[in-house]
Amino acid sequence: MYSKRELQLLVISDVHLGTYGCHAKELLHYLKTVNPKTLVLNGDIIDMWNFSKSYFPASHMDVLRHIMKMASQGTRVIYITGNHDEMLRKYTDLILGNLEIVDKLLLNIDGKSAWIFHGDVFDSSVHGSAKLLAKLGGKGYDLLILINRMVNWALKLFGRDKMSFSKKVKDSVKKAVAFVSNFEKTATEIAIDKNYDYVVCGHIHVPQIKEVVTHKGKVTYLNSGDWIENLTALEYDRGKWEIFSYDKNYLDLIYATDKPDEQDIVKKILAS
């Protein structure tokens, strides 16, 4: 059993439960090690675009069960809808005990304002006539991830490092790089105009924490990444934001103690 680490706020997004690329077991492993006061599920948690009766493994259902268990034990769970789970938008503003469904969220965090939303509103490819192409692209992406897993399994047998096909494709396509840059620019400009201290997104599967300064002001931009390729989350506690990147051995060492100071010492040792 892990000694759970207390967190003020945890943000995860782009889990894509119901797809071959989802790392549900790893996510469940991580969730069992933390006890956040507030858990924000920032969109695309369940992939309803690619949902199939023939593929929704027990490990994927276990993630949903554990999140509901967290809510029943006192964690405030806020589900922000994304494009892949947009069907839930008809239930916006629904509150069931500690579970809430919203389209966007404004949070006060230690006196600072945080604007949290999935981010698909900035992506024209998932709206209107382009949505069908985006859905087909999603299925192709899922197949690419499945093939990638098979290749990485073989590479592991031969003692080789893993590789990510989708990351290589994204990094080599100028339009994809430009889209990420424009996405971040749009989000931060609007946040600065509205005088928010933080803007927290998902959608683009690129984990990030950075301060953006313009002639109009400044804002901290954060992105929680995903649980397909990066296996990342955003954690906020004791006045500090951090990107958590999943590593089983790292977790096993960190959570061998339930004392925050000792956990910080272990983190520093592992980082050195």
Buried (B, 14 or more C-beta within 10 A) or exposed (E): EBBBBEBBBBBBBBBBBBBBBBBBBBBBBBBBBBBBBBBBBBBBBBBBBBBEEEEBEEBBEBBBEBBBEBBEEEBBBBBBBBBBBBEBEEEBEEEEEBBBBBBEBEBEBEEEBBBBBBBBBBBEEBEEEEBEEBBEBBEEBBEBBEEBBEBBEEEEEEEEEEEBBBBEEBEEEEEBEEBBEEBBBEBBBBBBEEEBBBBBBBBBBBBBBEEBEEEEBEBBBBBBBBBBBBBBBBBBBEEEBEBBEBBEEBBEBBBEBEEEEEBEEBBEEEEE
